[in-house]
Amino acid sequence: MTFKYSVTLPISGNNKLRRFREWAESHLPELSYSLPPQTPVKTETMTVRLLSITDRARVLETFAKTPFA
């Protein structure tokens, strides 16, 4: 799979990858995505790679309604 598209989401604190996986599984279970291998604790954003521009729109729409904790 080639993840050509990306979206950068605001997320701060520890365990960004785990928190995003839990959020995606809960709100967008059919979504295919690729996460970075790790993210520094100090960063306040995270870039998620996606398969299509439609997936990007779905993530942004869902995130606007239910941001992660």
All heavy atoms as a GROMACS GRO file, in nm:
protein
  561
    1MET      N    1   0.084  -0.118   0.000
    1MET     CA    2   0.000   0.000   0.000
    1MET      C    3   0.088   0.124   0.000
    1MET      O    4   0.190   0.128   0.067
    1MET     CB    5  -0.088   0.003   0.124
    1MET     CG    6  -0.206  -0.088   0.117
    1MET     SD    7  -0.320  -0.052   0.252
    1MET     CE    8  -0.305  -0.203   0.342
    2THR      N    9   0.043   0.223  -0.072
    2THR     CA   10   0.114   0.351  -0.076
    2THR      C   11   0.028   0.457  -0.008
    2THR      O   12  -0.083   0.485  -0.051
    2THR     CB   13   0.142   0.393  -0.221
    2THR    OG1   14   0.216   0.289  -0.284
    2THR    CG2   15   0.221   0.521  -0.226
    3PHE      N   16   0.081   0.512   0.097
    3PHE     CA   17   0.011   0.616   0.172
    3PHE      C   18   0.056   0.751   0.118
    3PHE      O   19   0.152   0.810   0.166
    3PHE     CB   20   0.040   0.601   0.322
    3PHE     CG   21  -0.013   0.472   0.380
    3PHE    CD1   22   0.068   0.361   0.391
    3PHE    CD2   23  -0.144   0.463   0.420
    3PHE    CE1   24   0.020   0.243   0.443
    3PHE    CE2   25  -0.194   0.346   0.473
    3PHE     CZ   26  -0.112   0.234   0.484
    4LYS      N   27  -0.014   0.800   0.015
    4LYS     CA   28   0.025   0.923  -0.055
    4LYS      C   29  -0.018   1.051   0.016
    4LYS      O   30   0.039   1.156  -0.008
    4LYS     CB   31  -0.038   0.926  -0.194
    4LYS     CG   32   0.010   0.820  -0.288
    4LYS     CD   33  -0.058   0.841  -0.422
    4LYS     CE   34  -0.029   0.732  -0.518
    4LYS     NZ   35  -0.097   0.757  -0.646
    5TYR      N   36  -0.118   1.043   0.098
    5TYR     CA   37  -0.177   1.162   0.159
    5TYR      C   38  -0.145   1.166   0.307
    5TYR      O   39  -0.118   1.064   0.369
    5TYR     CB   40  -0.328   1.165   0.135
    5TYR     CG   41  -0.360   1.162  -0.011
    5TYR    CD1   42  -0.380   1.042  -0.078
    5TYR    CD2   43  -0.365   1.280  -0.085
    5TYR    CE1   44  -0.405   1.040  -0.215
    5TYR    CE2   45  -0.390   1.278  -0.220
    5TYR     CZ   46  -0.410   1.157  -0.285
    5TYR     OH   47  -0.434   1.155  -0.419
    6SER      N   48  -0.150   1.286   0.362
    6SER     CA   49  -0.123   1.298   0.505
    6SER      C   50  -0.212   1.404   0.568
    6SER      O   51  -0.268   1.489   0.499
    6SER     CB   52   0.024   1.332   0.529
    6SER     OG   53   0.053   1.460   0.480
    7VAL      N   54  -0.223   1.394   0.697
    7VAL     CA   55  -0.294   1.494   0.776
    7VAL      C   56  -0.215   1.513   0.905
    7VAL      O   57  -0.165   1.417   0.963
    7VAL     CB   58  -0.440   1.452   0.804
    7VAL    CG1   59  -0.450   1.325   0.884
    7VAL    CG2   60  -0.516   1.563   0.872
    8THR      N   61  -0.198   1.638   0.944
    8THR     CA   62  -0.128   1.669   1.069
    8THR      C   63  -0.232   1.711   1.171
    8THR      O   64  -0.307   1.806   1.149
    8THR     CB   65  -0.024   1.780   1.047
    8THR    OG1   66   0.069   1.734   0.947
    8THR    CG2   67   0.051   1.811   1.175
    9LEU      N   68  -0.234   1.638   1.282
    9LEU     CA   69  -0.335   1.662   1.385
    9LEU      C   70  -0.270   1.718   1.512
    9LEU      O   71  -0.158   1.678   1.546
    9LEU     CB   72  -0.406   1.530   1.419
    9LEU     CG   73  -0.478   1.463   1.304
    9LEU    CD1   74  -0.525   1.324   1.347
    9LEU    CD2   75  -0.595   1.547   1.259
   10PRO      N   76  -0.340   1.805   1.581
   10PRO     CA   77  -0.287   1.855   1.708
   10PRO      C   78  -0.305   1.748   1.816
   10PRO      O   79  -0.417   1.702   1.842
   10PRO     CB   80  -0.373   1.978   1.736
   10PRO     CG   81  -0.501   1.952   1.666
   10PRO     CD   82  -0.465   1.869   1.545
   11ILE      N   83  -0.196   1.707   1.874
   11ILE     CA   84  -0.200   1.611   1.984
   11ILE      C   85  -0.076   1.631   2.068
   11ILE      O   86   0.035   1.637   2.017
   11ILE     CB   87  -0.213   1.465   1.936
   11ILE    CG1   88  -0.219   1.368   2.052
   11ILE    CG2   89  -0.102   1.430   1.839
   11ILE    CD1   90  -0.252   1.226   2.015
   12SER      N   91  -0.094   1.649   2.196
   12SER     CA   92   0.021   1.671   2.283
   12SER      C   93   0.020   1.568   2.395
   12SER      O   94  -0.078   1.499   2.416
   12SER     CB   95   0.017   1.813   2.341
   12SER     OG   96  -0.102   1.832   2.414
   13GLY      N   97   0.132   1.559   2.462
   13GLY     CA   98   0.142   1.466   2.573
   13GLY      C   99   0.206   1.334   2.534
   13GLY      O  100   0.262   1.319   2.425
   14ASN      N  101   0.199   1.242   2.624
   14ASN     CA  102   0.258   1.109   2.606
   14ASN      C  103   0.167   1.016   2.527
   14ASN      O  104   0.047   1.041   2.515
   14ASN     CB  105   0.285   1.045   2.742
   14ASN     CG  106   0.387   1.123   2.823
   14ASN    OD1  107   0.476   1.185   2.766
   14ASN    ND2  108   0.372   1.120   2.954
   15ASN      N  109   0.225   0.910   2.476
   15ASN     CA  110   0.152   0.800   2.412
   15ASN      C  111   0.065   0.845   2.295
   15ASN      O  112  -0.049   0.800   2.280
   15ASN     CB  113   0.067   0.725   2.515
   15ASN     CG  114   0.151   0.669   2.626
   15ASN    OD1  115   0.252   0.605   2.603
   15ASN    ND2  116   0.109   0.696   2.749
   16LYS      N  117   0.116   0.934   2.212
   16LYS     CA  118   0.040   0.984   2.097
   16LYS      C  119  -0.001   0.871   2.003
   16LYS      O  120  -0.114   0.868   1.956
   16LYS     CB  121   0.123   1.086   2.019
   16LYS     CG  122   0.148   1.215   2.092
   16LYS     CD  123   0.240   1.302   2.008
   16LYS     CE  124   0.283   1.425   2.081
   16LYS     NZ  125   0.371   1.399   2.193
   17LEU      N  126   0.091   0.780   1.975
   17LEU     CA  127   0.061   0.672   1.881
   17LEU      C  128  -0.049   0.581   1.935
   17LEU      O  129  -0.145   0.549   1.863
   17LEU     CB  130   0.188   0.591   1.852
   17LEU     CG  131   0.304   0.671   1.793
   17LEU    CD1  132   0.426   0.584   1.780
   17LEU    CD2  133   0.266   0.733   1.660
   18ARG      N  134  -0.039   0.540   2.060
   18ARG     CA  135  -0.141   0.455   2.119
   18ARG      C  136  -0.276   0.526   2.124
   18ARG      O  137  -0.379   0.468   2.091
   18ARG     CB  138  -0.100   0.413   2.261
   18ARG     CG  139  -0.206   0.326   2.331
   18ARG     CD  140  -0.174   0.301   2.477
   18ARG     NE  141  -0.150   0.421   2.555
   18ARG     CZ  142  -0.247   0.501   2.605
   18ARG    NH1  143  -0.373   0.475   2.581
   18ARG    NH2  144  -0.216   0.608   2.676
   19ARG      N  145  -0.274   0.652   2.163
   19ARG     CA  146  -0.400   0.727   2.172
   19ARG      C  147  -0.464   0.744   2.035
   19ARG      O  148  -0.587   0.732   2.022
   19ARG     CB  149  -0.375   0.863   2.237
   19ARG     CG  150  -0.345   0.847   2.386
   19ARG     CD  151  -0.297   0.972   2.458
   19ARG     NE  152  -0.352   1.096   2.413
   19ARG     CZ  153  -0.282   1.209   2.407
   19ARG    NH1  154  -0.155   1.211   2.441
   19ARG    NH2  155  -0.337   1.320   2.366
   20PHE      N  156  -0.384   0.768   1.930
   20PHE     CA  157  -0.442   0.779   1.797
   20PHE      C  158  -0.499   0.646   1.753
   20PHE      O  159  -0.608   0.640   1.698
   20PHE     CB  160  -0.340   0.827   1.694
   20PHE     CG  161  -0.401   0.834   1.556
   20PHE    CD1  162  -0.477   0.944   1.519
   20PHE    CD2  163  -0.390   0.728   1.467
   20PHE    CE1  164  -0.538   0.949   1.394
   20PHE    CE2  165  -0.450   0.732   1.342
   20PHE     CZ  166  -0.524   0.843   1.307
   21ARG      N  167  -0.427   0.536   1.775
   21ARG     CA  168  -0.477   0.403   1.736
   21ARG      C  169  -0.611   0.373   1.802
   21ARG      O  170  -0.704   0.323   1.739
   21ARG     CB  171  -0.376   0.294   1.772
   21ARG     CG  172  -0.261   0.286   1.679
   21ARG     CD  173  -0.173   0.164   1.710
   21ARG     NE  174  -0.046   0.178   1.645
   21ARG     CZ  175   0.068   0.210   1.705
   21ARG    NH1  176   0.072   0.229   1.835
   21ARG    NH2  177   0.179   0.220   1.636
   22GLU      N  178  -0.621   0.402   1.932
   22GLU     CA  179  -0.746   0.378   2.004
   22GLU      C  180  -0.860   0.465   1.949
   22GLU      O  181  -0.972   0.417   1.932
   22GLU     CB  182  -0.727   0.403   2.153
   22GLU     CG  183  -0.640   0.300   2.220
   22GLU     CD  184  -0.606   0.335   2.364
   22GLU    OE1  185  -0.643   0.446   2.412
   22GLU    OE2  186  -0.540   0.252   2.429
   23TRP      N  187  -0.828   0.590   1.923
   23TRP     CA  188  -0.929   0.681   1.867
   23TRP      C  189  -0.975   0.633   1.729
   23TRP      O  190  -1.095   0.628   1.701
   23TRP     CB  191  -0.871   0.823   1.859
   23TRP     CG  192  -0.964   0.923   1.798
   23TRP    CD1  193  -1.062   0.993   1.860
   23TRP    CD2  194  -0.967   0.963   1.660
   23TRP    NE1  195  -1.126   1.075   1.770
   23TRP    CE2  196  -1.069   1.058   1.646
   23TRP    CE3  197  -0.893   0.928   1.548
   23TRP    CZ2  198  -1.099   1.117   1.525
   23TRP    CZ3  199  -0.923   0.987   1.427
   23TRP    CH2  200  -1.025   1.081   1.416
   24ALA      N  201  -0.880   0.598   1.643
   24ALA     CA  202  -0.914   0.553   1.508
   24ALA      C  203  -0.995   0.424   1.511
   24ALA      O  204  -1.091   0.409   1.436
   24ALA     CB  205  -0.786   0.534   1.426
   25GLU      N  206  -0.957   0.332   1.598
   25GLU     CA  207  -1.031   0.206   1.608
   25GLU      C  208  -1.174   0.229   1.656
   25GLU      O  209  -1.267   0.166   1.609
   25GLU     CB  210  -0.960   0.111   1.704
   25GLU     CG  211  -1.021  -0.027   1.707
   25GLU     CD  212  -0.942  -0.121   1.795
   25GLU    OE1  213  -0.819  -0.126   1.780
   25GLU    OE2  214  -1.005  -0.189   1.878
   26SER      N  215  -1.190   0.324   1.745
   26SER     CA  216  -1.322   0.353   1.800
   26SER      C  217  -1.410   0.430   1.702
   26SER      O  218  -1.530   0.403   1.691
   26SER     CB  219  -1.304   0.434   1.928
   26SER     OG  220  -1.426   0.478   1.976
   27HIS      N  221  -1.352   0.527   1.628
   27HIS     CA  222  -1.432   0.617   1.544
   27HIS      C  223  -1.425   0.588   1.394
   27HIS      O  224  -1.518   0.622   1.322
   27HIS     CB  225  -1.391   0.762   1.569
   27HIS     CG  226  -1.413   0.805   1.711
   27HIS    ND1  227  -1.538   0.830   1.763
   27HIS    CD2  228  -1.326   0.823   1.813
   27HIS    CE1  229  -1.528   0.863   1.890
   27HIS    NE2  230  -1.399   0.859   1.923
   28LEU      N  231  -1.316   0.530   1.348
   28LEU     CA  232  -1.298   0.499   1.205
   28LEU      C  233  -1.235   0.361   1.190
   28LEU      O  234  -1.121   0.348   1.143
   28LEU     CB  235  -1.207   0.605   1.139
   28LEU     CG  236  -1.259   0.748   1.140
   28LEU    CD1  237  -1.148   0.846   1.105
   28LEU    CD2  238  -1.374   0.762   1.043
   29PRO      N  239  -1.304   0.257   1.230
   29PRO     CA  240  -1.243   0.123   1.234
   29PRO      C  241  -1.195   0.071   1.098
   29PRO      O  242  -1.102  -0.009   1.093
   29PRO     CB  243  -1.352   0.034   1.292
   29PRO     CG  244  -1.478   0.109   1.274
   29PRO     CD  245  -1.444   0.254   1.271
   30GLU      N  246  -1.252   0.116   0.988
   30GLU     CA  247  -1.214   0.066   0.855
   30GLU      C  248  -1.100   0.147   0.792
   30GLU      O  249  -1.055   0.116   0.683
   30GLU     CB  250  -1.336   0.066   0.762
   30GLU     CG  251  -1.385   0.202   0.719
   30GLU     CD  252  -1.457   0.284   0.828
   30GLU    OE1  253  -1.493   0.229   0.933
   30GLU    OE2  254  -1.475   0.404   0.806
   31LEU      N  255  -1.049   0.248   0.860
   31LEU     CA  256  -0.946   0.336   0.807
   31LEU      C  257  -0.810   0.266   0.800
   31LEU      O  258  -0.767   0.204   0.896
   31LEU     CB  259  -0.934   0.460   0.896
   31LEU     CG  260  -0.834   0.565   0.852
   31LEU    CD1  261  -0.883   0.634   0.725
   31LEU    CD2  262  -0.813   0.667   0.963
   32SER      N  263  -0.743   0.279   0.685
   32SER     CA  264  -0.606   0.232   0.671
   32SER      C  265  -0.514   0.353   0.682
   32SER      O  266  -0.535   0.453   0.614
   32SER     CB  267  -0.585   0.167   0.535
   32SER     OG  268  -0.659   0.048   0.526
   33TYR      N  269  -0.414   0.342   0.768
   33TYR     CA  270  -0.324   0.456   0.790
   33TYR      C  271  -0.186   0.405   0.828
   33TYR      O  272  -0.166   0.287   0.858
   33TYR     CB  273  -0.378   0.547   0.901
   33TYR     CG  274  -0.401   0.477   1.033
   33TYR    CD1  275  -0.299   0.465   1.126
   33TYR    CD2  276  -0.525   0.421   1.063
   33TYR    CE1  277  -0.319   0.399   1.246
   33TYR    CE2  278  -0.546   0.356   1.183
   33TYR     CZ  279  -0.443   0.345   1.274
   33TYR     OH  280  -0.463   0.280   1.392
   34SER      N  281  -0.091   0.496   0.825
   34SER     CA  282   0.045   0.466   0.865
   34SER      C  283   0.091   0.574   0.962
   34SER      O  284   0.075   0.693   0.934
   34SER     CB  285   0.136   0.462   0.742
   34SER     OG  286   0.270   0.443   0.781
   35LEU      N  287   0.147   0.531   1.074
   35LEU     CA  288   0.196   0.624   1.175
   35LEU      C  289   0.348   0.626   1.175
   35LEU      O  290   0.411   0.528   1.135
   35LEU     CB  291   0.145   0.584   1.314
   35LEU     CG  292  -0.005   0.586   1.335
   35LEU    CD1  293  -0.040   0.531   1.473
   35LEU    CD2  294  -0.058   0.727   1.320
   36PRO      N  295   0.407   0.734   1.224
   36PRO     CA  296   0.552   0.736   1.237
   36PRO      C  297   0.596   0.632   1.339
   36PRO      O  298   0.518   0.593   1.426
   36PRO     CB  299   0.583   0.878   1.284
   36PRO     CG  300   0.457   0.928   1.343
   36PRO     CD  301   0.345   0.857   1.273
   37PRO      N  302   0.722   0.587   1.332
   37PRO     CA  303   0.769   0.487   1.429
   37PRO      C  304   0.765   0.537   1.573
   37PRO      O  305   0.744   0.459   1.666
   37PRO     CB  306   0.912   0.457   1.387
   37PRO     CG  307   0.940   0.536   1.266
   37PRO     CD  308   0.822   0.622   1.235
   38GLN      N  309   0.787   0.666   1.591
   38GLN     CA  310   0.780   0.726   1.725
   38GLN      C  311   0.758   0.876   1.711
   38GLN      O  312   0.778   0.932   1.605
   38GLN     CB  313   0.906   0.698   1.805
   38GLN     CG  314   1.032   0.753   1.742
   38GLN     CD  315   1.156   0.711   1.819
   38GLN    OE1  316   1.150   0.626   1.907
   38GLN    NE2  317   1.269   0.770   1.788
   39THR      N  318   0.714   0.937   1.820
   39THR     CA  319   0.698   1.083   1.822
   39THR      C  320   0.755   1.136   1.953
   39THR      O  321   0.732   1.077   2.059
   39THR     CB  322   0.550   1.126   1.813
   39THR    OG1  323   0.479   1.067   1.920
   39THR    CG2  324   0.488   1.084   1.682
   40PRO      N  325   0.828   1.245   1.949
   40PRO     CA  326   0.882   1.303   2.072
   40PRO      C  327   0.769   1.355   2.162
   40PRO      O  328   0.667   1.403   2.114
   40PRO     CB  329   0.969   1.419   2.023
   40PRO     CG  330   0.994   1.392   1.878
   40PRO     CD  331   0.876   1.314   1.829
   41VAL      N  332   0.790   1.346   2.290
   41VAL     CA  333   0.690   1.392   2.387
   41VAL      C  334   0.666   1.542   2.371
   41VAL      O  335   0.554   1.590   2.386
   41VAL     CB  336   0.736   1.360   2.531
   41VAL    CG1  337   0.643   1.422   2.633
   41VAL    CG2  338   0.743   1.210   2.551
   42LYS      N  339   0.770   1.617   2.336
   42LYS     CA  340   0.760   1.763   2.329
   42LYS      C  341   0.677   1.814   2.212
   42LYS      O  342   0.630   1.926   2.215
   42LYS     CB  343   0.899   1.825   2.322
   42LYS     CG  344   0.979   1.806   2.447
   42LYS     CD  345   1.115   1.870   2.436
   42LYS     CE  346   1.196   1.847   2.561
   42LYS     NZ  347   1.328   1.912   2.553
   43THR      N  348   0.660   1.735   2.108
   43THR     CA  349   0.583   1.783   1.993
   43THR      C  350   0.436   1.794   2.028
   43THR      O  351   0.385   1.723   2.113
   43THR     CB  352   0.598   1.691   1.870
   43THR    OG1  353   0.547   1.562   1.903
   43THR    CG2  354   0.741   1.680   1.824
   44GLU      N  355   0.368   1.883   1.958
   44GLU     CA  356   0.225   1.902   1.982
   44GLU      C  357   0.141   1.869   1.861
   44GLU      O  358   0.023   1.900   1.857
   44GLU     CB  359   0.201   2.045   2.029
   44GLU     CG  360   0.268   2.072   2.162
   44GLU     CD  361   0.223   2.200   2.227
   44GLU    OE1  362   0.126   2.261   2.179
   44GLU    OE2  363   0.285   2.239   2.327
   45THR      N  364   0.203   1.806   1.761
   45THR     CA  365   0.130   1.760   1.642
   45THR      C  366   0.183   1.624   1.603
   45THR      O  367   0.290   1.581   1.644
   45THR     CB  368   0.150   1.856   1.523
   45THR    OG1  369   0.288   1.861   1.491
   45THR    CG2  370   0.095   1.994   1.552
   46MET      N  371   0.105   1.555   1.521
   46MET     CA  372   0.147   1.425   1.469
   46MET      C  373   0.092   1.411   1.328
   46MET      O  374  -0.023   1.444   1.302
   46MET     CB  375   0.092   1.312   1.556
   46MET     CG  376   0.139   1.176   1.511
   46MET     SD  377   0.088   1.043   1.620
   46MET     CE  378  -0.087   1.042   1.593
   47THR      N  379   0.176   1.365   1.237
   47THR     CA  380   0.135   1.346   1.099
   47THR      C  381   0.098   1.201   1.077
   47THR      O  382   0.173   1.109   1.112
   47THR     CB  383   0.249   1.386   1.003
   47THR    OG1  384   0.279   1.524   1.026
   47THR    CG2  385   0.208   1.366   0.858
   48VAL      N  386  -0.019   1.181   1.019
   48VAL     CA  387  -0.070   1.048   0.989
   48VAL      C  388  -0.076   1.034   0.838
   48VAL      O  389  -0.128   1.123   0.769
   48VAL     CB  390  -0.212   1.029   1.049
   48VAL    CG1  391  -0.268   0.893   1.017
   48VAL    CG2  392  -0.210   1.055   1.199
   49ARG      N  393  -0.023   0.927   0.784
   49ARG     CA  394  -0.025   0.902   0.640
   49ARG      C  395  -0.151   0.821   0.606
   49ARG      O  396  -0.187   0.729   0.679
   49ARG     CB  397   0.100   0.824   0.598
   49ARG     CG  398   0.230   0.888   0.638
   49ARG     CD  399   0.271   1.005   0.556
   49ARG     NE  400   0.288   0.964   0.418
   49ARG     CZ  401   0.298   1.046   0.317
   49ARG    NH1  402   0.292   1.175   0.336
   49ARG    NH2  403   0.313   1.002   0.194
   50LEU      N  404  -0.215   0.859   0.494
   50LEU     CA  405  -0.343   0.798   0.454
   50LEU      C  406  -0.339   0.755   0.308
   50LEU      O  407  -0.256   0.803   0.230
   50LEU     CB  408  -0.456   0.899   0.476
   50LEU     CG  409  -0.470   0.952   0.618
   50LEU    CD1  410  -0.555   1.075   0.621
   50LEU    CD2  411  -0.524   0.844   0.709
   51LEU      N  412  -0.431   0.668   0.270
   51LEU     CA  413  -0.437   0.615   0.135
   51LEU      C  414  -0.500   0.709   0.034
   51LEU      O  415  -0.462   0.710  -0.082
   51LEU     CB  416  -0.513   0.482   0.132
   51LEU     CG  417  -0.445   0.363   0.198
   51LEU    CD1  418  -0.539   0.243   0.198
   51LEU    CD2  419  -0.315   0.330   0.128
   52SER      N  420  -0.598   0.788   0.077
   52SER     CA  421  -0.671   0.870  -0.021
   52SER      C  422  -0.709   1.005   0.039
   52SER      O  423  -0.710   1.024   0.161
   52SER     CB  424  -0.798   0.798  -0.068
   52SER     OG  425  -0.893   0.795   0.036
   53ILE      N  426  -0.743   1.095  -0.051
   53ILE     CA  427  -0.789   1.227  -0.008
   53ILE      C  428  -0.924   1.216   0.063
   53ILE      O  429  -0.955   1.293   0.154
   53ILE     CB  430  -0.794   1.325  -0.128
   53ILE    CG1  431  -0.803   1.470  -0.081
   53ILE    CG2  432  -0.908   1.293  -0.221
   53ILE    CD1  433  -0.675   1.524  -0.030
   54THR      N  434  -1.001   1.116   0.028
   54THR     CA  435  -1.129   1.091   0.096
   54THR      C  436  -1.106   1.050   0.241
   54THR      O  437  -1.178   1.094   0.330
   54THR     CB  438  -1.208   0.981   0.022
   54THR    OG1  439  -1.219   1.017  -0.115
   54THR    CG2  440  -1.345   0.960   0.081
   55ASP      N  441  -1.004   0.965   0.263
   55ASP     CA  442  -0.970   0.927   0.401
   55ASP      C  443  -0.929   1.049   0.482
   55ASP      O  444  -0.965   1.062   0.598
   55ASP     CB  445  -0.856   0.825   0.402
   55ASP     CG  446  -0.898   0.688   0.354
   55ASP    OD1  447  -1.020   0.660   0.349
   55ASP    OD2  448  -0.809   0.608   0.320
   56ARG      N  449  -0.855   1.138   0.419
   56ARG     CA  450  -0.812   1.260   0.488
   56ARG      C  451  -0.934   1.343   0.530
   56ARG      O  452  -0.941   1.391   0.643
   56ARG     CB  453  -0.721   1.343   0.396
   56ARG     CG  454  -0.664   1.465   0.461
   56ARG     CD  455  -0.574   1.542   0.364
   56ARG     NE  456  -0.501   1.646   0.430
   56ARG     CZ  457  -0.551   1.764   0.464
   56ARG    NH1  458  -0.677   1.793   0.435
   56ARG    NH2  459  -0.478   1.854   0.526
   57ALA      N  460  -1.028   1.358   0.440
   57ALA     CA  461  -1.149   1.434   0.472
   57ALA      C  462  -1.228   1.368   0.585
   57ALA      O  463  -1.278   1.437   0.675
   57ALA     CB  464  -1.236   1.447   0.347
   58ARG      N  465  -1.236   1.235   0.583
   58ARG     CA  466  -1.308   1.162   0.689
   58ARG      C  467  -1.240   1.181   0.824
   58ARG      O  468  -1.307   1.200   0.926
   58ARG     CB  469  -1.318   1.014   0.655
   58ARG     CG  470  -1.418   0.987   0.546
   58ARG     CD  471  -1.435   0.840   0.510
   58ARG     NE  472  -1.404   0.750   0.617
   58ARG     CZ  473  -1.329   0.641   0.602
   58ARG    NH1  474  -1.278   0.608   0.486
   58ARG    NH2  475  -1.307   0.561   0.703
   59VAL      N  476  -1.107   1.175   0.826
   59VAL     CA  477  -1.035   1.194   0.952
   59VAL      C  478  -1.058   1.335   1.006
   59VAL      O  479  -1.088   1.353   1.124
   59VAL     CB  480  -0.884   1.167   0.934
   59VAL    CG1  481  -0.805   1.214   1.054
   59VAL    CG2  482  -0.858   1.019   0.910
   60LEU      N  483  -1.046   1.435   0.920
   60LEU     CA  484  -1.066   1.572   0.965
   60LEU      C  485  -1.208   1.596   1.014
   60LEU      O  486  -1.230   1.663   1.116
   60LEU     CB  487  -1.030   1.670   0.853
   60LEU     CG  488  -0.881   1.680   0.821
   60LEU    CD1  489  -0.860   1.764   0.697
   60LEU    CD2  490  -0.804   1.735   0.940
   61GLU      N  491  -1.305   1.542   0.944
   61GLU     CA  492  -1.445   1.558   0.984
   61GLU      C  493  -1.472   1.491   1.118
   61GLU      O  494  -1.534   1.548   1.207
   61GLU     CB  495  -1.535   1.499   0.876
   61GLU     CG  496  -1.682   1.511   0.904
   61GLU     CD  497  -1.767   1.448   0.794
   61GLU    OE1  498  -1.730   1.461   0.676
   61GLU    OE2  499  -1.868   1.385   0.828
   62THR      N  500  -1.424   1.369   1.133
   62THR     CA  501  -1.445   1.296   1.257
   62THR      C  502  -1.369   1.360   1.372
   62THR      O  503  -1.421   1.371   1.484
   62THR     CB  504  -1.401   1.148   1.240
   62THR    OG1  505  -1.472   1.092   1.130
   62THR    CG2  506  -1.431   1.067   1.365
   63PHE      N  507  -1.248   1.406   1.345
   63PHE     CA  508  -1.169   1.471   1.449
   63PHE      C  509  -1.236   1.600   1.497
   63PHE      O  510  -1.232   1.632   1.616
   63PHE     CB  511  -1.028   1.500   1.399
   63PHE     CG  512  -0.938   1.556   1.504
   63PHE    CD1  513  -0.883   1.474   1.601
   63PHE    CD2  514  -0.908   1.690   1.508
   63PHE    CE1  515  -0.801   1.525   1.700
   63PHE    CE2  516  -0.827   1.743   1.606
   63PHE     CZ  517  -0.772   1.660   1.702
   64ALA      N  518  -1.299   1.674   1.407
   64ALA     CA  519  -1.369   1.797   1.444
   64ALA      C  520  -1.485   1.766   1.540
   64ALA      O  521  -1.515   1.844   1.630
   64ALA     CB  522  -1.419   1.869   1.321
   65LYS      N  523  -1.549   1.652   1.519
   65LYS     CA  524  -1.664   1.615   1.604
   65LYS      C  525  -1.620   1.553   1.735
   65LYS      O  526  -1.681   1.576   1.838
   65LYS     CB  527  -1.753   1.515   1.530
   65LYS     CG  528  -1.822   1.573   1.410
   65LYS     CD  529  -1.902   1.467   1.338
   65LYS     CE  530  -1.963   1.520   1.211
   65LYS     NZ  531  -2.030   1.414   1.134
   66THR      N  532  -1.514   1.468   1.731
   66THR     CA  533  -1.471   1.396   1.850
   66THR      C  534  -1.319   1.392   1.857
   66THR      O  535  -1.256   1.294   1.819
   66THR     CB  536  -1.523   1.251   1.849
   66THR    OG1  537  -1.482   1.188   1.728
   66THR    CG2  538  -1.672   1.244   1.864
   67PRO      N  539  -1.256   1.501   1.904
   67PRO     CA  540  -1.110   1.499   1.917
   67PRO      C  541  -1.065   1.400   2.024
   67PRO      O  542  -1.145   1.363   2.111
   67PRO     CB  543  -1.076   1.642   1.958
   67PRO     CG  544  -1.202   1.699   2.011
   67PRO     CD  545  -1.315   1.624   1.948
   68PHE      N  546  -0.941   1.353   2.016
   68PHE     CA  547  -0.897   1.259   2.118
   68PHE      C  548  -0.854   1.330   2.244
   68PHE      O  549  -0.821   1.447   2.243
   68PHE     CB  550  -0.788   1.161   2.074
   68PHE     CG  551  -0.702   1.201   1.961
   68PHE    CD1  552  -0.586   1.272   1.979
   68PHE    CD2  553  -0.735   1.162   1.832
   68PHE    CE1  554  -0.505   1.305   1.874
   68PHE    CE2  555  -0.654   1.197   1.725
   68PHE     CZ  556  -0.539   1.268   1.747
   69ALA      N  557  -0.857   1.253   2.351
   69ALA     CA  558  -0.827   1.307   2.484
   69ALA      C  559  -0.680   1.329   2.503
   69ALA      O  560  -0.597   1.270   2.445
   69ALA     CB  561  -0.879   1.212   2.590
   0.00000   0.00000   0.00000
